[in-house]
Amino acid sequence: MLARLEDAILVVVDVQPKFFDTVWRRDEVLERIKLMVSCAGLLDVPVIVTEQVPDKMGATEPSLAELLDKSVRPVAKSAFSCWGEEAFVKLFDRFKRPQVVMVGIETHICVCQTAHDLLDEDLDVIVCADAVSARTESAHMNGLKRMSDEGTAVAHTESVVYEWMRDARHPAFRDVLKLIKGEA
């Protein structure tokens, strides 16, 4: 399955410092998540951000939060799967998008459970392997394999962004290319 711009929604799962500071490849993963949020903004892809028990675990990573459109309000959750949180489901339903692109943490827990629940809802799910992580490489790899085995497409962030644009003549291509090259 290819990513489709008009069908996509980006879900950013639990990028909170108390979790995120301990994950494998932290800095690289954070940069890839920030790239996806920035590209989603340029390409008008809706974004939903979640925070796992924010009153105890804190808010979204500040360097990521500052990139979010002012209309994006993180959804607090206690369920590990985003789909297990009623506020998430209500917000998701407002966008009426059949394809979910996922980034965030942890690959083998919240990301994986969310992917499985979304697949059960007959949605297309793409997880960006370079923009998700876990505390260990083995947990990350296990989560990716499990999701892939169940029908989630596993892709690279740049693959998704280029699939969203489809053509170098896309009006946002030059701006997106600057982001990808780190020139923005």
C-alpha positions, -999 to 999 in steps of 0.1 A, spaced: 0 0 0 12 35 -8 5 65 14 -23 87 -1 -23 124 8 -60 129 6 -67 98 28 -40 103 54 -39 113 90 -7 115 111 -9 101 146 20 110 169 20 87 199 33 97 234 64 116 226 69 127 262 103 133 277 98 108 306 93 81 281 113 94 252 145 102 270 152 65 275 144 51 240 168 36 215 181 61 189 163 89 207 178 119 188 174 103 153 139 93 160 129 127 174 142 144 142 122 120 120 91 126 140 96 164 137 101 159 100 68 141 97 49 168 117 65 196 96 57 179 63 22 171 74 18 208 81 30 218 47 8 192 30 -23 198 50 -24 163 66 -43 163 99 -23 155 130 -34 139 162 -10 139 192 -15 117 222 0 119 257 1 89 280 -11 100 315 2 135 311 -5 145 347 22 120 358 43 116 326 44 152 314 35 169 282 48 164 246 85 170 240 88 208 238 108 209 206 81 188 190 52 207 206 65 240 191 61 226 156 25 217 160 -3 239 146 -20 259 173 -52 240 167 -36 206 176 -44 198 212 -29 166 226 -53 139 236 -46 126 271 -49 89 274 -45 61 299 -52 32 275 -21 19 258 -39 18 225 -49 53 213 -81 36 200 -89 27 236 -94 64 245 -128 78 237 -115 113 231 -91 100 205 -118 81 186 -141 111 186 -113 134 173 -102 107 147 -138 104 135 -141 141 127 -114 138 101 -129 108 82 -96 96 69 -91 59 61 -53 58 63 -33 63 94 4 71 94 20 65 128 51 78 146 60 78 183 67 55 211 69 27 222 70 5 191 60 -27 209 34 -12 232 13 18 224 22 20 187 16 -17 182 -16 -19 201 -30 12 183 -20 -3 149 -38 -36 157 -70 -17 168 -69 5 137 -66 -26 115 -95 -41 133 -115 -10 122 -106 -17 86 -83 12 83 -50 13 64 -21 16 88 15 27 80 41 29 107 73 49 100 100 26 112 126 53 115 101 75 135 91 50 162 113 34 189 114 16 222 137 13 252 157 -15 234 164 -23 198 150 -58 203 116 -45 216 115 -20 187 122 -47 161 98 -71 177 70 -45 175 77 -37 139 77 -74 129 45 -81 148 27 -51 132 40 -61 98 29 -97 102 -6 -85 111 -10 -62 80 6 -28 90 27 -14 62 62 -5 75 78 24 57 105 50 59 94 86 67 108 99 34 89 72 15 56 83 30 63 120 24 72 114 -13 41 92 -17 20 120 -3 34 144 -29 35 118 -58 53 142 -82 82 167 -81 57 193 -95 37 192 -62 34 228 -50 51 220 -17 79 199 -31 107 225 -27 97 233 9 95 196 18 128 189 1 144 216 22 131 199 53 143 165 42 178 179 35 178 198 68 179 232 51 147 245 66 
